[in-house]
Amino acid sequence: MSSIATTNETSNVTSLPTAPKPQTSKEVIAANVKLLIEQLEAGHSEGLTAYLTAMGRFHRYSFSNVLEIARQMPSASRVAGMYAWNQLGRKVKKGSKGIRILAPVVGIRRKKDSEVEKDITKQNEPVLVGFRSAYVFDVSMTDGSPLPELEERVTGDVGVYRERLIDFILAQGIELEFKECIAPALGMSYGGEIAILPGQSAAEEFSTLVHEASHELLHKCSRRTAITKTVRETEAEAIAFVVSQTIGLDAGNAAAHYIHLYNGNAALLAEGLEVIQRTSALILSAIETPAVAQEQTEEKPAEQPTTTQDATDAALAEVA
């Protein structure tokens, strides 16, 4: 069954303009970034806010599919293929327009008999042969059995996420200390060490921890393009926005900071958004509720897909 991304929050962001249907992941990213730059140059940051929000909601989807979901339906909160909804006792409403994404097409590369004799486990090797259009539907497009709430969303209260985040940071080999001497800074990253100013509210401290942890993770990330300190700070703040908003905190409007940073540079903007998506997905995967993680990683049909629709739905669990 397809992976289902969840949130209880909704968005009132106006849907972005439609565009020609791209056929590859690179084309999807390029088309969405082009639209985004046009909006930013016109002084509108709603589209970027939708993208950042979608990164948290659908952090187990590929970067290109996150962009596609956010562009076509910024208010989407929980999506799945038709097969997945049927398995949950829900039906897609008649006339509902699906959200188009790209699903991988996997073929089999057959080994020569001589190679098979050496290692029978490598008799048939799966290979990616391309992509095809697939469609997911938001929960608002379905009717049927009520869906169980996996966990009540917090509002301004980090709950168990603080300890999970700290465990994640320490597991990366990063030292964590609380120091008064770093004031007025709320947090600092030293390369292998994070210092946090004590006395912050729980929500503010969580956001600061994510921001500084992002610096540590981004420091290890290879980049194709040279970036400034301002861009690095903004990316870390955007990651904090994605993670904080996803767990239910009031994260403000990080998108506004992006408007003047990229100066129409599509390559730099695309690279920055992909870095933000991958880093926030890594953190969210580490701190999410075990029940949510199990649903999103193990939700599959009991048997291998045997029909085109089954195969399509099974492919929708594509991760970054």
N, C-alpha and C positions, 0 to 999 in steps of 0.2 A: 504494500500500500504506500501511497505517496507520503512523504514527510509533510507535516502540517506546521506552519509557523503561527504563533499565537501572540495576541495582545488584547487587552480589554479597552484600549484607548482608541479613539477615532480621530480623523483629521478632517478639517474643513478646507483644506488646500484645494484650489481649483485645478482640475485635471490639465495636464500639459498638452500642447498641440499634438495632433496625430502626425505620423511621419511614415514614409515608405517602409515596408516590412524588411528589415535586414535578415540575412540568411546565415550569418556566422556570428560568433561571439564578438569578434573584433568590429564587425559592422554594427552590431547592437550598441556596443560601447561608444563608437564614434558618433552614431546618430543621436544618442542621448546627450552626450557631451556637447555636441553642436547646438542642440536646443537649449541646453542649460546655459551655455555662454551667451546666447542671444538674449535669454531672460536676464542674466546678470548685467549685461551691458545696458539693458533697458531699465535697470534699477530694481528688478524684481527678484527676491530671494526665496519665494514660495516653493519653486521647483527644487531648490537645493535642500530646503527644509524637508520636503517630501522624500528626497533621496536618503538623507541622513536618518530620518525616521524609519524608512523601509529597511535600512541596514540592520537595525536592531530587531525589527519584527521578523525579518526573513534571513537571519544570519546563517542559516544552513543552506541557503541557495547560492548559486554562483553570482559573481559580481555583475555579469551581464544580465542575468535574470532579475536581480534586485532592481537594476535600473529600469528594466521593462515593466515590472510590476508597479513601481512608483510612478512611472510616466503615464501608464494607462489608467491606474486607479490609485491615487495617492491615499485614499481613505481605507484601502484594503487592510484588514486586520488579521484574518485567518484564511489561508487559501489551501486548496487541494484540488486534485483532478476529480472528474466525475466518478470514477471507480472508488476513490477513497471516500467521497461523501456517501456513496451508496453503502459502503461497508459500515459507516457510522450511523446508518439509519436515516439519512437525509437525501433528498432529491433536489437537483438543480431546477430552479423555477423555469417554466416555459418562457422562451424568448430572452433569457439571460445571455448577455454577450460575454464570452470567456476572455480571460486575460492571456494574451499570447506570450509564450516564452519559448526558448529553444531547448529541446530535449536531445541528448546525445544518441546517436545511432551506433550501436556496437555490433561489429561483425566478428567472424571467427577466421583466424589465420591458421590454416592447416599445415602441420609439420610433415616433412618428408618421412617416409617409412624408416629410413636409417636413423633419423633424429629421434623418432618415437621409441625405437628399440633401446636407445641410450637412457631415456627418461620418460616413462609412460605418463607421468603426471603432467608433462608438457605437450600432450598430444594435440590439443587445440588451444590456441592462444587468443583471448579476446583483444580486439583492437578497435579504436575509435575511427569510424569511417566518415563521420560527418554529423550534421545536426538536422533536425526537422522541427516544424512548428508543432507545439503542443499547447493545450489550454488548461488553465486552472480557473477556479471560481471562488470568489470570496464567500464567506459564510452568509453574508447579507443576500446572496443570490440563491440561497437554499432554504428549503422547508423540511421539517421532520422532527426527529427526536432531539430533545435538548442536549447540548454538549456539556459534559462535566467540566467544572472549573478545576484546573490542575493546581492552582494556587492563587489566593487572593493577592491582587496587585497592591503594592505599598504606595502610599502617597506622602512623600516627605519623610518616610521612615525606611531606613535601609534594611531593617530586619536582619536576617541571617546573611545577607549578601556581604556585609563588612568582613566577617570572619572568613568567608569563602574567598573574597578578594585578597585578603592578607595571606591566606594559605597559598593562593596562586602565585602571588609575588615572591614569597619565600621559596616556593618550588622552582622558580626560575633562577635560583641562586642569587637573588637580590637581597641585600641587607636592608632592614627597615628600622628607622629610629624616629622618635618624637623629640624635637629640639626647640626650645624657646629661642635660641640664639639666631634662628633663620629669619625671625620677624624683620620687616613686615611681610616677607614672602610666606605664602601658605604652604608651599612645598618646594623641594629642590631635588634634582636628580644629578648624581655625581658619576654615573657610569659604574653600575654594580652596587650602588647604594642610593636609597631614597630617604630624605628627611622630611617629616611632616610637622607643621606647627600645631602644638596641642591647643585645646580649647575651642576648636571649630565645632559647629553643629554637625550632627551625624551625617546629614545630607551633603554639607559642604566638604566635610572630611572625605567622604566616599568619592566625590567628584575629583577632589585633589589627588587622592590615591590613584584613581584611574588615569588622571592626567600625567602624573609622574611615572607611573608604570608604563604608560604609552611611550614616553621619552626613552625609557630603557629598552623597550621592544623595538621602537623605530631606529634606535642607535645600531641595532644588529641587522637592520633591514637594508639590503643593497638597493641602491637607487640608480635609475638610468639617467636622471637629470640632477644637476646641482641645484640645491634649494637654499633659501635664506633661513636665518634664525626665526624670522617672523612666520614663514610658512611652517616651519617645524612646530612652533608654538601653537599655531592655528590648527594644525592637524591633531595635535595632542588634545586641544580643547574640543575639537569636533568628535574625537573618540570618546571623551568624557561625556559629551552631549548624548551620543548614541547609546552608550551603556547606561547612563543615569536615567535617561528617558525610558529606556526599555524596562527597567525594573520599577518604574512608576514615580520617579522623582520629577520635580519641576526643574527642568534643565535650561530654561531660558531660550534664547535664540542664537545658537552658535552660527547659523547660516549667514547672519548679517555680516560677520567678520570676513567672509570669503569674497564679498563682492568686488573688492579692489585688489585682491592678491595675485590673481593670475593673468590679468591684462590681456584676456582673450587667447591665452596660450592653451590650446586644446590638449596638447600632449601632456603638459604639466598638470592641468586640472584632472585629466583622466587618471594619470598616475597617482596623484594625491588622493582622489576618491577611492581608488582601488586599495591603497595602503590603509586608509581609514577603515574600509570595509573589512579587510582581512584581519586587522589588529583588533577591532571591536568584536569581530566574530570569535576570535581566539579567546578574548576575555569573557565574553558572554557564555561560550561553551563551557568554560571552567567554573563559572559561578551559578549557572542555571540550576533550577530544581531538578533533582534526579528523575522525578516522574516525567518532567518535560523532556529531558534528554533521552529517556527511554522511548517515549512516544515518537520523537523525531528521528531516532536512529533505528528503531526496530519495527516501525509501523510498515509492514509489508504483507502481501498476500501469503496465505499458508503455503501455496505452491508457486512455482515459477510462472510468470505470465504466459498465457497460451493464446491470447488474442491480441490484435493490434491495440485495442483500448487498454488492455492490461499492461502491455509493454510500454505504452505511453505514460500511464500513471506511475509505473515502477521507475521510469526514467526521471520523474519530476523531483526526486529526492537528491538531485545533483547538488553537491556542496562545493564551496570555494576551494 
